[in-house]
């Protein structure tokens, strides 16, 4: 009897869009699975090569309207094949972050 391990993923469970408010923080936290479990993560904003995070979660602090847009998570799993050759499998998922205006309270309005 041959025991075979099924290789799969990376797979993502995440909403296609998230909402944040100006001045607040926003954390995007996907559930990432696979066999083997992905070990490398890279977050970028669509249209930019700048790496925003190398962790599974992306934290955006002190949001502004400029933070609105599509964020792309790239996850990579390293697999060892039957012939002991390592291959990397990479998949991407995109999330749209919508940023709303900060609501002012009555005290802030009267001091403007």
LUMTIDO-278901 format. One record per residue (C-alpha): residue number from 1; residue in one letter; x, y, z. Coordinates in Angstrom, 2 decimals, padded with zeros to 5 digits, always signed. Layout:
% residues N
- NUM:a:X:Y:Z
...
END
This chain:
% residues 112
- 1:x:+000.00:+000.00:+000.00
- 2:x:+001.36:+003.41:-000.98
- 3:x:+000.60:+006.34:+001.29
- 4:x:+000.18:+009.44:-000.85
- 5:x:-000.02:+012.96:+000.47
- 6:x:-002.26:+015.27:-001.51
- 7:x:-000.61:+018.63:-002.14
- 8:x:-002.95:+021.59:-002.33
- 9:x:-003.04:+025.36:-002.18
- 10:x:-002.32:+027.98:-001.21
- 11:x:-006.05:+028.62:-000.73
- 12:x:-007.74:+031.77:+000.62
- 13:x:-010.90:+032.59:+002.54
- 14:x:-011.43:+036.35:+002.56
- 15:x:-014.08:+038.93:+001.70
- 16:x:-013.55:+040.57:-001.67
- 17:x:-013.92:+044.00:-000.07
- 18:x:-013.37:+045.57:+003.35
- 19:x:-014.34:+048.94:+004.80
- 20:x:-012.36:+051.35:+006.95
- 21:x:-012.82:+054.92:+008.20
- 22:x:-010.37:+057.81:+007.81
- 23:x:-008.12:+058.21:+010.84
- 24:x:-008.68:+054.64:+012.06
- 25:x:-006.69:+051.45:+011.54
- 26:x:-007.74:+048.56:+009.30
- 27:x:-006.43:+045.00:+009.45
- 28:x:-007.08:+042.60:+006.57
- 29:x:-006.90:+039.04:+007.92
- 30:x:-007.41:+036.22:+005.43
- 31:x:-007.63:+032.55:+006.31
- 32:x:-004.87:+030.87:+004.29
- 33:x:-004.60:+027.11:+003.98
- 34:x:-002.77:+024.51:+001.94
- 35:x:-000.69:+021.39:+002.13
- 36:x:+001.94:+022.37:+002.93
- 37:x:+000.76:+025.54:+004.69
- 38:x:+002.10:+028.64:+002.88
- 39:x:+005.23:+030.05:+004.49
- 40:x:+005.87:+033.22:+002.45
- 41:x:+003.46:+036.14:+002.19
- 42:x:+003.72:+039.45:+000.36
- 43:x:+001.16:+042.28:+000.39
- 44:x:+001.24:+045.06:-002.22
- 45:x:-001.19:+047.72:-003.36
- 46:x:-002.23:+047.12:-006.98
- 47:x:-000.06:+049.23:-009.30
- 48:x:+002.84:+049.43:-006.85
- 49:x:+005.89:+047.22:-006.36
- 50:x:+006.30:+048.39:-002.77
- 51:x:+005.97:+045.54:-000.28
- 52:x:+003.58:+046.62:+002.49
- 53:x:+003.85:+043.49:+004.63
- 54:x:+005.43:+040.05:+004.63
- 55:x:+003.00:+038.63:+007.17
- 56:x:-000.33:+036.91:+006.52
- 57:x:-002.22:+039.95:+007.84
- 58:x:-002.04:+043.48:+006.46
- 59:x:-002.40:+046.36:+008.93
- 60:x:-003.08:+049.83:+007.55
- 61:x:-002.73:+052.58:+010.15
- 62:x:-004.25:+056.06:+010.30
- 63:x:-006.31:+055.56:+007.13
- 64:x:-006.76:+058.30:+004.56
- 65:x:-008.66:+058.35:+001.26
- 66:x:-005.31:+057.62:-000.46
- 67:x:-005.34:+054.17:+001.15
- 68:x:-008.46:+053.20:-000.78
- 69:x:-007.78:+050.65:-003.51
- 70:x:-007.02:+047.04:-004.31
- 71:x:-004.52:+045.14:-002.17
- 72:x:-002.97:+041.91:-003.41
- 73:x:-001.75:+039.09:-001.18
- 74:x:+000.71:+036.64:-002.71
- 75:x:+001.20:+033.38:-000.77
- 76:x:+003.81:+030.74:-001.58
- 77:x:+004.10:+027.10:-000.51
- 78:x:+007.27:+025.09:-001.02
- 79:x:+006.61:+021.47:-001.95
- 80:x:+008.97:+018.54:-002.21
- 81:x:+008.04:+016.23:-005.06
- 82:x:+008.53:+012.48:-005.26
- 83:x:+011.95:+012.94:-006.91
- 84:x:+013.09:+015.27:-004.06
- 85:x:+012.81:+018.35:-006.26
- 86:x:+011.42:+021.38:-004.46
- 87:x:+008.83:+023.45:-006.28
- 88:x:+007.21:+026.67:-005.18
- 89:x:+003.52:+027.22:-005.78
- 90:x:+002.29:+030.80:-005.59
- 91:x:-001.26:+032.10:-005.70
- 92:x:-002.73:+035.59:-005.35
- 93:x:-005.92:+037.03:-003.94
- 94:x:-007.17:+040.63:-004.23
- 95:x:-009.14:+042.67:-001.70
- 96:x:-010.74:+046.07:-002.32
- 97:x:-010.38:+048.45:+000.64
- 98:x:-013.00:+051.22:+000.67
- 99:x:-012.21:+054.14:+002.97
- 100:x:-015.07:+056.27:+004.29
- 101:x:-014.95:+059.78:+005.70
- 102:x:-014.45:+060.33:+009.39
- 103:x:-017.68:+061.44:+011.04
- 104:x:-017.36:+064.63:+013.04
- 105:x:-019.24:+065.09:+016.26
- 106:x:-021.02:+068.29:+017.30
- 107:x:-018.04:+069.59:+019.33
- 108:x:-015.69:+069.27:+016.34
- 109:x:-018.19:+071.03:+014.06
- 110:x:-018.52:+074.03:+016.37
- 111:x:-014.75:+074.53:+016.61
- 112:x:-014.14:+074.62:+012.85
END
